[in-house]
Amino acid sequence: MHTVPSPAQIAHRLLPAAREPGREGTAFASANIALCKYWGKRDEALKLPLTGSLSISMGTLGTRMTVRPAAADCLQMQGEVFAADHKVARRLFGFLDLLRPPGLCLEVESENTIPMGAGLASSASAFAAAVRAMEALFGWDLPPRSRSILARLGSGSACRSLERGFVEWLPGEAADGMDSYGVGLAPPWPELRVGVLTLSEAEKPVGSTEGMRRTVETSRLFDAWPAQVARDLPRIRAAVMAGDFHALGAAAEQNALSMHATMIAAWPPILYWRPETVAALHRVHALRAAGLPVYATLDAGPNVKLLFPVSARADLLAAFPDLLIATP
């Protein structure tokens, strides 16, 4: 019987031989929005998903991180210094322990262009940026697959934040997760835009890890979720490859609403939506019924993301003046 390796053993397997760090390493990673959602793990320690997923990057919305050797671990985020025992610092430095040699302390500066903990994938861009920054610090030249697997050990969806554009996360079958990583899809789509309606910047009442666990364990609808993904993922991938906007938008919106329905059916219910969320969805549906090409998607949070062609930009800004628009 084979023992499943720990995250530290996986990292040791993937990283080059130890070398001296440079003065500092800096990197940027985009956030990503899943069009076919990831919800549910088959292995929590290695962050292996029960199903595949497919995302689109958010252009300049993401995380820029700098790491440099220091006398003691220190995290500065958005100009605020976080104590070592703060949950954000503990999670980040716990992940960096996988990537750094024993005894090396790090000063980390992190700047997000998106709110944290509000369902906008800030953890994905942060852990992806951390891998790239450490790679720059040590001068590694990691293969894309190794880089993606390492990022996944910090946050599952971070494996989709290392490429621009569309990225598919292969769920894999191996117990050690070496076949579970993100792969970029080639076709560019220069006309496509993603809009973010930030309805709340408050931290989510239920984090994604707990939300997934509760949904898997208690939602009577969860048994249908893998089958939903099995239908939606090929539809979304085919729409991406064909550049079919309406097929892409319809499949992505249905997939997102199905995920939220599955969460709402958990106990206690996981209801991220706010009244503003429902109002925004009704507005999107009304605009689409009136002929405007726009679809909605939501991650684990109250904020709504819009998919639309650049030709609809002016009309959507008129409908949603605070819309933040990304060019993937």
Phi, psi and chi 1 to 4 in degrees:
 res  aa     phi    psi   chi1   chi2   chi3   chi4
   1 MET       -  129.3 -177.5  170.0  130.9      -
   2 HIS   -86.8  137.9  -65.1  -71.9      -      -
   3 THR   -87.9  132.9  -58.1      -      -      -
   4 VAL   -71.0  128.4  177.1      -      -      -
   5 PRO   -68.7  157.1   23.6  -32.7      -      -
   6 SER   -81.7  165.0   67.3      -      -      -
   7 PRO   -55.2  -38.3  -28.9   36.6      -      -
   8 ALA   -63.7  -39.7      -      -      -      -
   9 GLN   -67.7  -37.8  -70.3  169.7  -37.4      -
  10 ILE   -63.5  -45.3  -66.0  -66.2      -      -
  11 ALA   -61.9  -43.0      -      -      -      -
  12 HIS   -60.5  -36.6 -179.3   75.2      -      -
  13 ARG   -67.3  -32.5 -173.0 -173.4  -55.6  177.8
  14 LEU   -94.0  -24.2  -66.7  172.9      -      -
  15 LEU   -85.6  148.5  -69.0  173.1      -      -
  16 PRO   -65.7  170.4  -15.7   28.5      -      -
  17 ALA   -58.7  150.6      -      -      -      -
  18 ALA   -56.6  140.4      -      -      -      -
  19 ARG  -144.5  164.4   63.4  175.2   68.2 -178.8
  20 GLU   -72.0  138.7  -71.1  -61.6  -48.9      -
  21 PRO   -73.0  155.2   27.8  -35.0      -      -
  22 GLY   -82.0 -163.0      -      -      -      -
  23 ARG   -73.6  -41.1  -66.8 -176.8   60.9 -174.8
  24 GLU  -165.4  162.7   68.1  175.6   31.6      -
  25 GLY  -134.5  134.5      -      -      -      -
  26 THR  -128.0  141.1  -61.4      -      -      -
  27 ALA  -155.0  157.2      -      -      -      -
  28 PHE  -122.1  143.4  173.8   82.8      -      -
  29 ALA  -136.7  137.8      -      -      -      -
  30 SER   -77.1  148.5  -66.1      -      -      -
  31 ALA   -67.6  164.4      -      -      -      -
  32 ASN  -135.9  150.6   71.4   80.7      -      -
  33 ILE  -115.1  121.8  -62.0  -60.9      -      -
  34 ALA   -73.7  129.6      -      -      -      -
  35 LEU   -91.8  -34.8  -56.2  177.2      -      -
  36 CYS  -114.3  118.4 -174.3      -      -      -
  37 LYS   -78.1  154.3  -56.7  -62.3 -174.6 -176.5
  38 TYR  -105.2  116.6  149.8   54.2      -      -
  39 TRP  -151.3  100.3 -160.8 -108.9      -      -
  40 GLY   121.4  132.3      -      -      -      -
  41 LYS  -112.7  149.2  -60.5 -177.1 -180.0   77.3
  42 ARG   -97.0  -16.3   63.3 -178.3  172.7   92.2
  43 ASP  -148.8  115.1 -173.8  -62.4      -      -
  44 GLU   -74.1  -38.0  -70.3 -150.1    4.1      -
  45 ALA   -65.0  -42.4      -      -      -      -
  46 LEU   -93.0   -0.5  -62.9 -179.3      -      -
  47 LYS    53.6   53.9  -62.3  179.5  175.8   59.3
  48 LEU   -97.6  130.6  -62.3  175.8      -      -
  49 PRO   -83.9  155.6   33.2  -36.3      -      -
  50 LEU   -75.3  -26.5  -77.0  166.5      -      -
  51 THR  -136.4  168.0   68.7      -      -      -
  52 GLY   -75.7  172.2      -      -      -      -
  53 SER  -154.3  167.8   59.0      -      -      -
  54 LEU  -146.2  133.8 -164.7  153.1      -      -
  55 SER  -131.0  171.5   66.7      -      -      -
  56 ILE  -128.5  139.8 -171.9  166.7      -      -
  57 SER   -78.3  164.4   67.6      -      -      -
  58 MET  -110.6   26.7  -64.2  -64.8  -73.5      -
  59 GLY    61.2 -119.6      -      -      -      -
  60 THR   -84.3   -0.1   59.6      -      -      -
  61 LEU   -88.1  116.0  -59.2 -178.3      -      -
  62 GLY   174.1 -144.4      -      -      -      -
  63 THR  -131.5  131.4  -57.1      -      -      -
  64 ARG  -108.8  127.5 -179.9  170.7  -60.9  -80.4
  65 MET  -130.5  139.1 -172.4  173.9  -69.7      -
  66 THR  -122.2  134.0  -63.2      -      -      -
  67 VAL  -124.0  140.5  -64.9      -      -      -
  68 ARG  -148.7  149.2   58.2  179.2   68.6   92.3
  69 PRO   -59.2  143.9  -24.0   34.8      -      -
  70 ALA  -149.1  171.4      -      -      -      -
  71 ALA   -74.5  -25.6      -      -      -      -
  72 ALA  -152.5  154.2      -      -      -      -
  73 ASP   -61.8  135.5  -76.0  -17.0      -      -
  74 CYS  -150.2  132.0  176.0      -      -      -
  75 LEU  -118.8  125.2  172.1   60.9      -      -
  76 GLN  -119.8  121.3 -178.3  174.9  -60.7      -
  77 MET  -129.7  126.4 -174.2  177.0  -64.1      -
  78 GLN    53.7   34.0  -51.1  -62.9   91.7      -
  79 GLY    81.9   -3.7      -      -      -      -
  80 GLU  -102.3  133.7  178.1 -177.5   -6.0      -
  81 VAL   -87.0  127.6  176.3      -      -      -
  82 PHE  -101.2  132.4  -75.2   72.5      -      -
  83 ALA   -64.1  153.7      -      -      -      -
  84 ALA   -61.0  -27.0      -      -      -      -
  85 ASP   -92.5    2.1   60.3   -9.3      -      -
  86 HIS   -66.8  144.5 -170.8  -79.2      -      -
  87 LYS   -61.7  -33.4   65.6  177.8 -177.9  178.4
  88 VAL   -67.2  -44.6  172.6      -      -      -
  89 ALA   -65.8  -41.7      -      -      -      -
  90 ARG   -60.9  -42.1  -72.7 -158.8  -47.0  -90.7
  91 ARG   -67.4  -44.2 -174.9  178.7  176.8 -167.6
  92 LEU   -66.0  -49.0  177.0   60.8      -      -
  93 PHE   -70.9  -28.2  -73.9  111.2      -      -
  94 GLY   -61.4  -38.2      -      -      -      -
  95 PHE   -70.7  -43.5  173.5   65.7      -      -
  96 LEU   -62.6  -24.6  -67.9  175.8      -      -
  97 ASP   -58.1  -28.3  -75.3  -17.6      -      -
  98 LEU   -72.0  -23.9  -57.4  177.4      -      -
  99 LEU  -107.1  -15.7  -51.9  179.5      -      -
 100 ARG  -111.7  154.4   59.1 -179.3  171.2  177.9
 101 PRO   -70.8  153.7   22.8  -31.5      -      -
 102 PRO   -56.7  137.8  -23.3   33.7      -      -
 103 GLY    91.6  -10.8      -      -      -      -
 104 LEU   -85.8  117.5  176.6   65.3      -      -
 105 CYS   -93.6  153.4  -65.7      -      -      -
 106 LEU  -134.3  139.6  -66.7  169.3      -      -
 107 GLU   -96.8  125.5  177.3 -175.1  -13.5      -
 108 VAL  -119.2  127.7  179.5      -      -      -
 109 GLU  -114.3  125.1  -66.1  179.1    6.1      -
 110 SER  -130.3  131.7 -178.2      -      -      -
 111 GLU  -127.0  122.8  -67.0  -69.8  -28.1      -
 112 ASN  -102.7  141.7  -72.9  -36.0      -      -
 113 THR  -101.2   14.9   55.4      -      -      -
 114 ILE  -137.3  154.7   48.5  177.5      -      -
 115 PRO   -66.2  148.8  -15.8   27.9      -      -
 116 MET   -90.6  142.9  -66.9  176.8   57.3      -
 117 GLY    68.5   20.0      -      -      -      -
 118 ALA  -116.7   21.2      -      -      -      -
 119 GLY    80.8   26.1      -      -      -      -
 120 LEU  -115.8   21.5  -69.4  172.6      -      -
 121 ALA    62.4   34.8      -      -      -      -
 122 SER   -68.2  -31.6   59.5      -      -      -
 123 SER   -68.6  -34.7   62.8      -      -      -
 124 ALA   -61.5  -49.2      -      -      -      -
 125 SER   -68.6  -33.4   59.5      -      -      -
 126 ALA   -65.4  -47.2      -      -      -      -
 127 PHE   -73.5  -31.5  -74.9  100.6      -      -
 128 ALA   -65.8  -42.7      -      -      -      -
 129 ALA   -64.2  -36.3      -      -      -      -
 130 ALA   -62.5  -42.1      -      -      -      -
 131 VAL   -64.0  -45.4  170.5      -      -      -
 132 ARG   -66.3  -38.1  -75.9 -161.7  177.5  -83.5
 133 ALA   -66.2  -40.9      -      -      -      -
 134 MET   -66.3  -36.7  -69.0  -66.2  -75.3      -
 135 GLU   -62.4  -41.3 -175.7  173.7   11.6      -
 136 ALA   -67.1  -38.1      -      -      -      -
 137 LEU   -62.7  -41.5  178.5   67.7      -      -
 138 PHE   -97.4   -7.2  -77.1   95.1      -      -
 139 GLY    71.7   28.1      -      -      -      -
 140 TRP   -69.3  161.2  -59.2  -32.7      -      -
 141 ASP  -131.6   76.6 -175.0   16.1      -      -
 142 LEU   -78.7  142.2  -62.4  174.3      -      -
 143 PRO   -64.4  148.9  -16.1   28.3      -      -
 144 PRO   -54.3  -37.6  -27.1   34.7      -      -
 145 ARG   -64.4  -43.6  179.3 -175.5  -62.1 -166.7
 146 SER   -63.8  -42.5  -62.3      -      -      -
 147 ARG   -60.6  -42.0 -165.3 -179.3  -68.2  125.6
 148 SER   -67.4  -42.4 -177.4      -      -      -
 149 ILE   -63.9  -41.6  -68.3  171.8      -      -
 150 LEU   -62.5  -44.3  -70.8  169.3      -      -
 151 ALA   -62.1  -37.8      -      -      -      -
 152 ARG   -60.5  -31.4 -169.5 -159.0   72.8 -140.7
 153 LEU   -66.3  -22.4  -64.0  175.3      -      -
 154 GLY   -86.3  -47.1      -      -      -      -
 155 SER  -152.4  128.3  171.1      -      -      -
 156 GLY   -51.1  -50.0      -      -      -      -
 157 SER   -72.6   -7.2   53.7      -      -      -
 158 ALA   -64.4  -24.2      -      -      -      -
 159 CYS   -66.9  -14.8   75.8      -      -      -
 160 ARG   -96.3    0.1  -60.4 -172.8  -47.9 -123.7
 161 SER  -101.8   12.5  -85.1      -      -      -
 162 LEU  -100.5   -2.5  -69.8  160.4      -      -
 163 GLU  -127.7  153.9  -56.5  -76.6  -14.0      -
 164 ARG   -90.1  154.8  -66.2  -65.5 -177.1   94.2
 165 GLY    81.9 -144.4      -      -      -      -
 166 PHE   -84.1  136.9  -63.0  100.3      -      -
 167 VAL  -136.5  131.6  178.6      -      -      -
 168 GLU  -105.0  130.8 -178.1  172.1   -7.5      -
 169 TRP   -94.8  112.0  179.4    4.5      -      -
 170 LEU   -75.8  126.6  -53.6  177.1      -      -
 171 PRO   -71.5  -29.5   26.6  -34.2      -      -
 172 GLY    72.2  169.4      -      -      -      -
 173 GLU  -127.3  -21.0  -61.9  178.2   -8.1      -
 174 ALA   -67.4  141.9      -      -      -      -
 175 ALA   -64.1  -30.3      -      -      -      -
 176 ASP   -85.1   -3.7   63.5    4.2      -      -
 177 GLY    74.5   12.3      -      -      -      -
 178 MET   -73.0   -8.2  -62.3  -58.2  -75.1      -
 179 ASP  -110.0   19.0   57.0   -8.0      -      -
 180 SER  -118.2  106.2  179.7      -      -      -
 181 TYR  -162.3  170.9   52.9   92.3      -      -
 182 GLY   -91.9  141.7      -      -      -      -
 183 VAL  -129.2  126.7  177.8      -      -      -
 184 GLY   -71.7  141.5      -      -      -      -
 185 LEU   -98.7  133.2  -59.1 -177.8      -      -
 186 ALA   -67.7  -40.0      -      -      -      -
 187 PRO   -63.4  125.4  -16.0   28.0      -      -
 188 PRO   -75.8  156.4   28.3  -32.8      -      -
 189 TRP  -141.1   74.8 -159.6  -29.6      -      -
 190 PRO   -63.9  -21.2   19.3  -30.2      -      -
 191 GLU   -84.0  -14.7  -60.3   83.7   12.3      -
 192 LEU   -78.2  138.8 -173.2   64.2      -      -
 193 ARG  -128.0  153.7  -62.9  -68.2 -177.1  -90.2
 194 VAL  -123.4  125.6 -179.2      -      -      -
 195 GLY  -107.9  144.6      -      -      -      -
 196 VAL  -116.3  121.3  178.9      -      -      -
 197 LEU   -99.1  100.5  -70.5  172.9      -      -
 198 THR   -84.0   99.4  -56.6      -      -      -
 199 LEU   -91.3  -20.4  -54.1  172.2      -      -
 200 SER  -156.7  133.9  172.0      -      -      -
 201 GLU  -102.9    6.9  -65.6 -169.8    9.9      -
 202 ALA   -69.5  149.4      -      -      -      -
 203 GLU   -64.9  142.8 -173.2  171.4   -7.4      -
 204 LYS   -63.7  140.5  -64.8 -178.8  -66.8 -170.7
 205 PRO   -68.1  -26.9   23.4  -32.9      -      -
 206 VAL  -127.5  117.2 -179.5      -      -      -
 207 GLY   -67.4  162.1      -      -      -      -
 208 SER   -62.2  -39.7  -66.2      -      -      -
 209 THR   -62.1  -49.0  -63.2      -      -      -
 210 GLU   -65.8  -38.6  168.3   57.7   25.4      -
 211 GLY   -62.1  -42.6      -      -      -      -
 212 MET   -63.1  -46.5  -72.2 -173.6 -166.6      -
 213 ARG   -60.7  -46.0 -176.0 -175.6  -58.7  118.5
 214 ARG   -64.9  -39.4 -171.2 -172.3  -55.6  176.9
 215 THR   -64.4  -46.9  -54.8      -      -      -
 216 VAL   -60.4  -41.0  172.1      -      -      -
 217 GLU   -81.1  -28.5  -67.8  176.0   -5.7      -
 218 THR  -124.9  -17.9   69.6      -      -      -
 219 SER   -78.6  124.1  175.2      -      -      -
 220 ARG   -73.4  -11.1  -66.2  179.2 -178.2  176.4
 221 LEU   -90.8   -9.0  -60.6 -176.5      -      -
 222 PHE   -66.3  -30.1 -172.2   77.2      -      -
 223 ASP   -57.6  -27.2  -74.2  -13.1      -      -
 224 ALA   -84.6  -12.2      -      -      -      -
 225 TRP   -65.7  -47.5  174.2 -114.3      -      -
 226 PRO   -58.4  -36.3  -26.4   36.5      -      -
 227 ALA   -67.0  -36.3      -      -      -      -
 228 GLN   -61.9  -45.3  178.0   82.4   36.7      -
 229 VAL   -64.7  -39.4  173.1      -      -      -
 230 ALA   -60.9  -29.6      -      -      -      -
 231 ARG   -82.6  -42.4  -69.6 -170.1  -62.2  -88.6
 232 ASP   -76.5  -38.3  -68.2  -17.4      -      -
 233 LEU   -61.0  -47.3 -175.5   53.1      -      -
 234 PRO   -63.2  -35.6  -20.4   32.0      -      -
 235 ARG   -63.8  -44.2  -69.9  169.6   59.5 -159.7
 236 ILE   -69.2  -42.9  -67.8  172.1      -      -
 237 ARG   -60.9  -44.3 -173.2 -167.8  -53.9  116.2
 238 ALA   -63.9  -38.7      -      -      -      -
 239 ALA   -65.6  -39.0      -      -      -      -
 240 VAL   -61.6  -48.3  167.9      -      -      -
 241 MET   -65.1  -31.9  -57.4  -56.9  -73.8      -
 242 ALA   -91.2   -9.5      -      -      -      -
 243 GLY    66.7   32.6      -      -      -      -
 244 ASP   -93.3   98.2 -173.5  -25.1      -      -
 245 PHE   -62.9  -48.0  171.2   73.6      -      -
 246 HIS   -66.6  -36.8  -72.2  -71.9      -      -
 247 ALA   -65.7  -40.6      -      -      -      -
 248 LEU   -63.9  -50.1  173.7   68.8      -      -
 249 GLY   -63.5  -43.0      -      -      -      -
 250 ALA   -65.1  -43.6      -      -      -      -
 251 ALA   -68.0  -39.3      -      -      -      -
 252 ALA   -67.1  -41.7      -      -      -      -
 253 GLU   -66.3  -43.0 -174.9  169.5  -49.0      -
 254 GLN   -64.2  -39.5 -175.9 -179.9   27.2      -
 255 ASN   -63.3  -43.0 -176.5  -94.1      -      -
 256 ALA   -64.7  -44.9      -      -      -      -
 257 LEU   -67.3  -33.9  -64.7  177.3      -      -
 258 SER   -65.5  -40.7  -63.1      -      -      -
 259 MET   -62.2  -44.7 -179.3 -174.1   74.2      -
 260 HIS   -66.9  -36.4  -81.7  -92.0      -      -
 261 ALA   -62.0  -39.1      -      -      -      -
 262 THR   -64.2  -39.9  -56.6      -      -      -
 263 MET   -68.8  -40.4  -67.7 -170.6  -75.1      -
 264 ILE   -62.4  -29.5  -68.2  168.8      -      -
 265 ALA   -80.4   -3.4      -      -      -      -
 266 ALA   -72.2  169.6      -      -      -      -
 267 TRP  -137.6  125.9 -166.7 -100.1      -      -
 268 PRO   -60.0  152.3  -20.7   33.4      -      -
 269 PRO   -60.6  147.0  -17.8   29.4      -      -
 270 ILE  -107.6   99.5  -55.7  167.7      -      -
 271 LEU  -119.5   96.9 -179.2   55.6      -      -
 272 TYR   -80.3  -20.4  -70.3  117.4      -      -
 273 TRP   -67.5  148.7  -65.8    4.5      -      -
 274 ARG  -117.1  168.3  -62.5 -171.8  172.7 -154.0
 275 PRO   -53.0  -36.3  -28.1   35.5      -      -
 276 GLU   -65.7  -31.6  -62.2   86.9  -11.2      -
 277 THR   -63.8  -48.6  -53.3      -      -      -
 278 VAL   -62.5  -42.2  178.0      -      -      -
 279 ALA   -62.2  -41.1      -      -      -      -
 280 ALA   -64.8  -41.6      -      -      -      -
 281 LEU   -63.4  -42.5  -70.2  173.2      -      -
 282 HIS   -61.0  -39.5  -80.0  -60.6      -      -
 283 ARG   -65.3  -41.8 -171.1   74.1 -172.4  -83.5
 284 VAL   -60.9  -45.3  168.1      -      -      -
 285 HIS   -64.4  -37.5  -64.7  164.0      -      -
 286 ALA   -67.0  -41.9      -      -      -      -
 287 LEU   -63.5  -40.8  -69.6  169.2      -      -
 288 ARG   -66.8  -40.8 -168.7  163.6   69.2 -124.7
 289 ALA   -62.0  -28.3      -      -      -      -
 290 ALA   -83.8    0.3      -      -      -      -
 291 GLY   107.7   -0.1      -      -      -      -
 292 LEU   -82.2  129.7 -164.0   64.7      -      -
 293 PRO   -77.4   94.8   27.4  -32.2      -      -
 294 VAL  -151.8  139.3   57.7      -      -      -
 295 TYR  -133.1  159.1  -67.9   87.4      -      -
 296 ALA  -115.3  151.4      -      -      -      -
 297 THR  -144.5  156.4 -175.8      -      -      -
 298 LEU  -140.2  137.4  -54.8   91.9      -      -
 299 ASP   -92.1 -162.1  -75.5  -33.4      -      -
 300 ALA   -78.0   81.0      -      -      -      -
 301 GLY   174.2  179.3      -      -      -      -
 302 PRO   -86.2  -10.6   32.6  -36.1      -      -
 303 ASN   -83.5  142.7  -59.8  -53.1      -      -
 304 VAL  -105.3  137.6  177.5      -      -      -
 305 LYS  -112.1  142.1  -67.2   82.0  175.7 -178.7
 306 LEU  -113.9  138.4  -54.6 -176.9      -      -
 307 LEU  -107.9  129.2  -56.9  171.9      -      -
 308 PHE  -162.3  157.6   58.1   94.0      -      -
 309 PRO   -79.6  156.8   27.1  -32.5      -      -
 310 VAL   -59.3  -25.6   66.6      -      -      -
 311 SER   -63.5  -21.1   59.4      -      -      -
 312 ALA   -94.0    3.9      -      -      -      -
 313 ARG   -57.5  -49.9  175.2 -171.2  174.9   99.3
 314 ALA   -63.5  -43.5      -      -      -      -
 315 ASP   -64.5  -37.9  -72.1  -29.8      -      -
 316 LEU   -73.5  -33.8  -75.0  169.5      -      -
 317 LEU   -68.1  -31.5  -77.3  172.5      -      -
 318 ALA   -68.4  -36.8      -      -      -      -
 319 ALA   -78.4  -35.0      -      -      -      -
 320 PHE  -131.4   82.9  -58.4  106.1      -      -
 321 PRO   -58.8  -26.1  -24.2   35.0      -      -
 322 ASP   -91.9   10.4  -64.6  -31.2      -      -
 323 LEU   -63.4  126.4 -174.6   66.8      -      -
 324 LEU   -97.2  120.2  179.2   61.8      -      -
 325 ILE  -106.4  130.3  -61.8  176.0      -      -
 326 ALA  -113.4  143.1      -      -      -      -
 327 THR  -105.9  102.6  -57.8      -      -      -
 328 PRO   -59.5      -  -23.9   34.0      -      -
